[in-house]
């Protein structure tokens, strides 16, 4: 059943977790023109007052569920009194066009957190506006979450976190990423996605590339970035050295930690997520 | 490819996690007469010396993966220097008979940690002997894990943990359970499984029922049991009060904690798993 009432949240599931609540909601997104599901973790403190939120952007193929189930983030979020919001990674549903070849790195599960300009993608694929504007406004109006926002993500979602925060100074108070696609316009995943969502003109791609945006950023949120050295996507897709150079060129504060032996999996995320939660809490809770 | 060499482990995956390694192995089980997959978390300390292990028995429908991905247990296991071993929940494969109706509460994913006596189940369904004998012996001969064993589990796996430890005094040094099926012979899940695996004679069922075994136990390992009060299976399937009464009748040490609002999910397990790891470490690491 399609719920087209803007701002109406339908609760799908609720699980008590670390003294707080993990809840999943369905709603109709005006921005994406389809039904969307997102998840939120509300720490125990949210029962008494509005709390800040870390928005988490997941990687290719994920939904709202992967991070909530696998990252082990709720323990420290409960301790700190910080909510976590996990949106889906693309518009969804039979009416939303997906990859014509059924590939996993474009279309459904691969929205790349941008606003598409090319048909047929421009109709639904506006994940930037959804995660930066529509979703926080809906959440802050409906749930015990205030407008003190942090942003983080993994892989495609790390790219999304960097890009969404860098494009919107003042919108987030803290920023971090795990194994982000640092220079999407020069990575095979990014080239495939950008050429379709944004068209063949590569100059238009720069507005959605973290390294390009860093150069002109008017806000210098300190970046915490973790990367596994055994990540199979490190060299070709993620390119953390491009981010290091882009930050160094403009003295953008970056703490890039490269960890031997860690791969691209949620085991890597879980191993370091507590540091990210505390990085965000330092900005969101003071 | 079927590997029939007893004691031969084929590594399937390896992920660095919290300074240690999550590894999945395939091997041929002589006990179950099929190929099996299990997972192990080796903490950083296992690089230098053999470490104790907590054996975790999962619930209905699970494989080796659910606990490792969702419980958030590796952080404290790494801190304590304790391995975690997660077997599958039944024999597997096309040659192993499953539920004739394709149900999820019998057959594949539902071995109930017993030794079946009835055809056609008796041929493969010998999960008790597999998790108590074959698997630990294989692991202790092949991996940096010693014979200091703890046992825990969830739901059907909580039943399995209680029954396997109570049937084998001296084999485990610590025991706990989350939301266990406490009195399987009087629960619908247990009645369905026992009547098929063990036959119609209910007297034979008592040897696989935690409450019955508690009464005659020669060893009194202190039990830590957590249960969610909002667990949908609490009254009909799990019946923790039967365990409380069985323990009280023979002064078996039991710490039964009933937590308001928690359900049967891995969010419940994650919320309390650290306490279980520390409960086991107190026995295994001293």
Boltz contact constraints between the chains, C-beta under 6 A:
constraints:
  - contact:
      token1: [A, 15]
      token2: [B, 263]
      max_distance: 6.0
  - contact:
      token1: [A, 15]
      token2: [B, 265]
      max_distance: 6.0
  - contact:
      token1: [A, 15]
      token2: [B, 267]
      max_distance: 6.0
  - contact:
      token1: [A, 16]
      token2: [B, 261]
      max_distance: 6.0
  - contact:
      token1: [A, 16]
      token2: [B, 262]
      max_distance: 6.0
  - contact:
      token1: [A, 17]
      token2: [B, 267]
      max_distance: 6.0
  - contact:
      token1: [A, 17]
      token2: [B, 271]
      max_distance: 6.0
  - contact:
      token1: [A, 18]
      token2: [B, 271]
      max_distance: 6.0
  - contact:
      token1: [A, 22]
      token2: [B, 267]
      max_distance: 6.0
  - contact:
      token1: [A, 69]
      token2: [B, 70]
      max_distance: 6.0
  - contact:
      token1: [A, 70]
      token2: [B, 69]
      max_distance: 6.0
  - contact:
      token1: [A, 72]
      token2: [B, 72]
      max_distance: 6.0
  - contact:
      token1: [A, 261]
      token2: [B, 16]
      max_distance: 6.0
  - contact:
      token1: [A, 262]
      token2: [B, 16]
      max_distance: 6.0
  - contact:
      token1: [A, 263]
      token2: [B, 15]
      max_distance: 6.0
  - contact:
      token1: [A, 265]
      token2: [B, 15]
      max_distance: 6.0
  - contact:
      token1: [A, 267]
      token2: [B, 15]
      max_distance: 6.0
  - contact:
      token1: [A, 267]
      token2: [B, 17]
      max_distance: 6.0
  - contact:
      token1: [A, 267]
      token2: [B, 22]
      max_distance: 6.0
  - contact:
      token1: [A, 271]
      token2: [B, 17]
      max_distance: 6.0
  - contact:
      token1: [A, 271]
      token2: [B, 18]
      max_distance: 6.0
